[in-house]
Amino acid sequence: MSLRSRRVDDPLWKSILEQTFSHFLRFIFPNADAIFDLSKPFDYLDKEFEQLFPPESNGKGVRYVDKLVKVFLKDGSEQFVLCHVEIQSNKGRGDLAERMFRYFYRIWDRYKVPITAIAVLADGNKSYRPGVFTQEFMGTSLRYDFNSYKILHQDESLLRANENPFSVIVLTALMAILNKKVTDEGLKEIKHNLYDEMMKRDMDKGTRQGLYDYH
């Protein structure tokens, strides 16, 4: 199935994140190896997340993939990583920042564990990059900042130079955004090129298969 015709759907993103989560953490956080104990398995709290946030209609052209993951730190403590991947053709209702804050306070209220949140934006709107939610009234104010990663803003050459396997995922998503009107021949060349990028990186067989399926 081609990059153009394949919808980067929820199950695909969920699978990719689980197959490459340690690489994902290293990709987003340069100091991940010093902070996280990546030798211990991750706990994907999909059922717990759905209990807190029952699935709802996200609107036309908008798809969300949410992963709540328990990780261990080097000091032995447990922390949560809220990985919110938003895949959409436009900015949708423009409520991402509010939704991220809602995720945060409900998870905190339930587990009382520090949380880091990451919103990965795979849309084609260059000016859309929320990263903070604010509210103020009569001397009472609140500000919630979260990590925001915009695929469209990434440099293709830097992604190709990055040895982290997750960079191939980002590169694939970037190519899909930038080449919506590519010819079949051009598409074939892109897919071969991405396969070559994947083969350059050191990864286990399962990860390699996951990336291959993603293409």
Buried (B, 14 or more C-beta within 10 A) or exposed (E): EEBEEEEBEBEBBBEBBBBBBBBBBBBBBEEBEEBBEBEEEBEBBEEBBEEBBEEEEBEEEBBBBBBBBBBBBEEEEEBBBBBBBBBBBBBBEEEBBBBBBBBBEEBEEEBEEEBBBBBBBBBBBEEBBBBEBEEEEEEEEEEBEBBBBBBBEBEEEEBBEBEBBBBBBBBBBBBBBBBEEBEEEEBEEBBEEBBEBBEEBEBEEEBBEBBEEBB
